[in-house]
């Protein structure tokens, strides 16, 4: 067993001599962290130090050497074990022990080293700092012990002066604190990862739910579109047949009523189709089908549908095509909806004056289409939100009619087909819409 004749043997640089100048070597930084001799405040949390040695003298001199020692403003609390078995029991009760000063030779010649294995492997404690302190280095050679065992330092009892014991305690508590901080950060990091995983799962669930709802909405709108358009087309066809049969037998007011009914029915079908189109685009279900089409033919078909409203409002309509060729490669339906919505807005918002449609080339790369009118124009405040779905202007002489989807769909179809749209407008002066259409190959 390790034996010492008196306390000085433990803390002398050479046996029998104690260095009284040990405590003069504190750095300024260490003096802020460590205080010696201050009366302990029992209410403070304490650093736990376990002394494991079968010699009572070792316990006593260690307590004397570290009396009044504090680190980070916290004092130390000593626990005593005289065998490896006692130490294991204490560590189970106090897993937050910061430092163990461990003798090697106790109830057996390797009791201390066996305890290291128990602490690291059986108890799973990788944090507590373990300092081997032996009086018989021949029983446990330093090199072999450091290589084979998870210890933090190896000291012989003769080299542990009072100051060296102090520096060992300081370094060990500093290392223990750092490991604790890393552990806490690691746990916080794990919690943050779990939180983010939960959030991502919740977002994924919400996305899947939204996609399912979007699909259901698309199916519903498609079915409703068919159910509405079918009867409406039947009504319109029947109305047109009746109008032709009785056109010579009724007065002008009745004929006008038939025309109004036919126009209104087409507007309802158009509104249903716009809702269906928006749903398809938002659900990312619209499939582009590029083909060669004639711009002039498309304009002619659109104006045929607008003929009634143009005639009713008494609008002068001018179409000027200065392009050497107006054949473009584009999705026919998407392009016709872009142009139809632009022209329809011009017709509906122009009660007098004229509408001009001009087609021209821009350096043979882009086909330019300008639709201008002398209508009521768009107020500056509404221009900021005119592309928002279901937004309708209620000021500036607007009647607030319509769904508020025309410009929304125009913008969406422009994105899909690569058409650039730019709108300028002044209240009371009219609106001008610039469309730049890629010619394609």
N, C-alpha and C positions, 0 to 999 in steps of 0.2 A: 504494500500500500504506500501512497505518497505520504511522507512524514516531514514535518518542519519543526525545529526546536522552538522558534518564536515567530512573532508576526513579521519582524524585519526580514526574515528569510524570504518571504513571499515578494516583498516590494523592493529589494535591493538590486542595484545594477550588478554587484558582485555579492555573494553570500555575506551577510552580516553588516552591509552598508546600505543606508537609505539615502537617496538623493533628495535633499530638502528643496532643491530648486525646480522640482518637477512641474509645479503649477505656474511657473513663470513663463511658460512657453505657449500660452493660449493666444491664438490670433485674435485680431479685433472682431472678425466675423464670428468666430467660435464663442467669444465672450458674450455676444448678443444672444447666442443660442443656448449657452450652458451657464448655469450659475451654481456656485459651490457655497454651501454653508447657509443658504436661506432656509428658514423654517418652512416645512411642508404644509401646504393647504390641503387638508383632508377632503375638501369638497371637489378638488380637481381630478380629472381623469388622469390615470397614471400609466407610465410605461412599465410593463411587467417583465421582470428579469428573474429567471430561474437559475439557481445555483445547484448544480448536481455534483456532489462530492461526498465521499464517505468520511471525510475528516471535518469535525466540528470547527477546528481552527480556520479552515479555509472559508467557511461560511462567515465567520466573525470578521476576519480581516477584509473580506470583500465588501461587507456592509460598511465597515469603517472607512475604507478607501473611497467608496462612492456615496458617503453620507452627504446629504444636501444636494446631490446631483440632480439637475433638471435639464430638460431639452425641450425647446419650443414652449417654454413656460409650464411644462408638465413634469412633475416629480416622478421618481421611480418607486416601484413596489416590488419587494423581494419575496420570492418563494423558495423554499428549501426542500431538497430531496437528497437522501443519503444512499439511494440505490436507483438502478435503472427502472425497476418496477414502480417505485414511488414517483419517479419523474414522469413515467407514462401516465399514471393516474392523474397527476396534476395537470398535465398537458391536455388530457381529455376534458378536464373541468375548465381549463383556461386556454382554449385554442388561440387566443389573441396574445399569447406570450411573445414579446418582441425579441428577447435575447436569452440564449441558454449558454451559461459558462459550464462546460461539461468535462468532468474527469474521465479518463479512459479506464483506469484500473480501479474497480470497486468490488462488487461481490464476485466478479470473475475478472480475468485479465483483459477481456475485451468487452466488458459490460457497456462501457460508454459508446464504443463503435457499433455494438448491436443496437443500442438505443437510437443511434442516428438512422439506421435502417428502418426501425419501427416508426420514427417520426416522419421520415420522408415517404415511406412506402405504405405502411399500415394505416397511419393516421392521415396520410395525404397532405401533410403540412410542408409546403415548399417555401413558405414565407419567413418563418421564424429564423433568425440568424443564430447559427450554432458555432461557438468558438471552442475548439478542443483545447483544454488546459491540463497538461500532464506533467507529473514530476518524474516519470520514468519513460523518456522518449524512446528508449531501447525497446520497450514493449510495443510501441506503435510508431514506427519511423515516419517522420513528417512527409516525405515524398510519397510513400505508399498510401498514407491516409488521405492526403489531399487528392491523389489521383482516383482512389477507389471509393471515397465517401463524399456525399454532398454536404460538405462543411464550408463555412465561410472564412475561417482562419484557424491557424494552428499555433499555439504558444506553449512554451515550457514554463513551468511555474517560476523558475528562477529568473526568467527574462521579463516577467510581468511586474514591473515597478508600479508604484501607485499612479504615476503619470501615464504609463503605457496602458494600464488598466482603464484609466479615464479615456484615453484616446480610442481604445478598442470599443468601449461602451458608446462613445460619441459616434464613431464610424458605423457601428452596428445599428444604432437607432436611426441614424440618417438613412442607411440603406433600407432598413425595415419600412421607414416612412415612405421612401420613394417607391418601393415595391407595392405598398398599400395604395398609393396614389395611382400607380399604373393599373393595379387591380380594379380600383374604382372606375378609372377611365375606361378600362376594358369592359366592365359590366355596363357602364353607361352606353358604350359603343354597341354592345350586344343588344341592349334595350332599344337603342335607336334603330338598329337594323331590324329588330322584331317589329317595332312600331311602323317602320317604313314598309316592311313586308305586308303587315296588316293593312296599311293604307293602300298599297298597290293592289292587294287582293280585293279590298272594298271598291277601289276605282275600277278594277277589272270586272267585278260583279255588276257595278253600276253601268259600265260600258255595255256589257252583255245584255243587261236588262233594257238599256236604252236602245240598243240595236234591235232587240226583239220587239220592243214597242214601236220602233221605226218601221220594222218590217210589217207588223200588224197594221200600222197606220197606212202604209203604202197599199197593202192588200185591201183594206177597208175603203180607201179613197178610190182605188181602181174599180172596185165592185160598185161603189156608189156612182162613180162616173158613168159606168156602163148602164146602170139602172136608171139614171137621170137622162142620159143622152138618148137612150132608146125611145122612151115615151115622147121626149121633146121632139126628136126627129120625126116621129109619127105625126105629132100635132102640127109641126111646121109643114110637112108634106101635105097633110090633109087641108091645112089652111091655104096653102098655095093652090091646091086643086080647086078648092071652093072659090077662091078669088078669081081664078081664070074662068070658072063656069058662070059666075054672076057679075063679072066686071062691067058688062053692058046693061045690067039691070039695077045697079046701085049707084048712089050719088058719090060725089068726090069724097065726102066725109067718111063713108064706109070703106072706100078704097084706101083712104089714108089710114084707117083703123087696121085694115089687113096688113098694110106695110109696116106699121108700128109693131104689130104683133109678131110679124116675121123677124124684124130687126131685134126685138127684145128677146125672142126665143134664141136667136143666134148668140146674143150677149150672154145668156145663161149658160149655154153650151161652152162658150169661150171661157167663162169664169170657172166652170167645173174643170175644164182641161188645164187651166193655169194652176189650180190647186194640185191637180194630179202631177203636173210637170215639176212643180216645186218639191213635192214629196219625193219624186224619183231622183231629183238632183241631190237633195239633202241626204237621201239614203245611199247615195253613190251608186245608183242602179242605172243611170242613163248611159247608154252605149252609143258612142259617136260612130256614124257611118258616112265617111267622106266620099263625095262623088262630084262630078262636074255638073254645075248648074249655071243657068243664065240669070244674071241679076235683073235685067230688064223684064224677063218673063215673070220673075218673082214679084217685082214691083207691080206689074200689070194685074196679077192675080189678087194681090192685096188691095189694090185700088178698086177692083171689081166688088170686093166685099164691103168697101167703105163708100161705095157710090151713093147709097141711100143717105148716109149721114152728111156727106159732102154736099149733096144736092139740097138736103133739108136746111143746112146752115147757110147755104148760098155762098160757099167758099170758092174762090178761084184757085185752081190747082195747076201748077206748072211742073212738068217733068223734063229735065234736060240731061241727056246722056252724051258726055263728051269723051268717053273712053273708047279707044280703038277696039277693045274687046272687053266684054264684061263677063267672061266665063271664068268662074272660080271653082276651086276644089275645096269643098266644105260640107259639113253635115246639113242637108237640105232643110230638115225640120227645124233645127236650132237656128239657122240663119233666117228662115222665114218668120220665126217667132220674134227674133231681134227686130227685124224690119217692120213686122206687123205691129208690135207694141209701140215702136217709135212713131209710126205714121198714125196709129189709132189715137195716141195721146195728143198728137198735133191736131187731129180732126176734132176730138172731143173738147179741146180747150181753145178752139178758135171759132168764135161766133160770127166774125166778119173779117174781111181782109183776104189773105191768100196763104197758100202753102206751096213751098218750092222744094222739089227733090232734085238734087244735082249729083251726077255720077261722073267721076274723072279718074285719071291715072296719076299716081305720084311716083315718078321716076321708074315706072314699069315694075315696081316691086309691090306696091300696095294699091288697092282700089279704094278710092275715097268716095263716101256717100254722105252728103249733107242734107239733112231734113230741117228746114226752117219754117217758122210760122209767125203770124202777127197776132197771136192769141194773148191770153192774159199773163203769160209768163209764170215764173216760179219765184216765190219770195226767198230772200237770202237765208232766212231761218230754216225753211223747209229743204233747201238745197243740201243742207248738212245731213239730212236723214232721208232723202228721197229714195235711196236704195234699200232702206229697211223694209222687211215684209210687213204688209198690212198697214203701212203708214199712208195716211191720206191728208192732203192739205185742206184745212178747214177755213183758212183766211184767204186774202188776196182774190176774193170773188169766186173761190172754188166752192162747188156744191157738196163736196165730200162723198160723192157717189163712187162706185167701183170698189174693188177689193183692196187696192193698194199693192198689187202684185206685179203690175206691168213692168216697172223699172227694175224691180227685184229680179224677175226672171230674165229681163234683158241683160242685166249685169252678169248673172250666172251663166247664161248661154254665151256671152262674150268671153268669159273666162275659159269655158270648155272649148271654144272654137278658135281662140287666139285673136279675136276681133277687139280692137281698141276703141273705147267709147269715151267721148268727152262732151259735156253738156254746158252750154252757156245760156243764161236767161236773165231777163230784166222784167220785173213786174210791169204790166201794161204795155210792154214793147214786144213781147214774144220770146220764143225759145229757139235755139239752134243746136242740133245734135250732130256731132261729127263721128262718123264710123270709119275706121281704117281697117280694111279687110285684106288679109294676106291672099295673094293670087294663087299660091300653091303651084304645084307642078303637074 
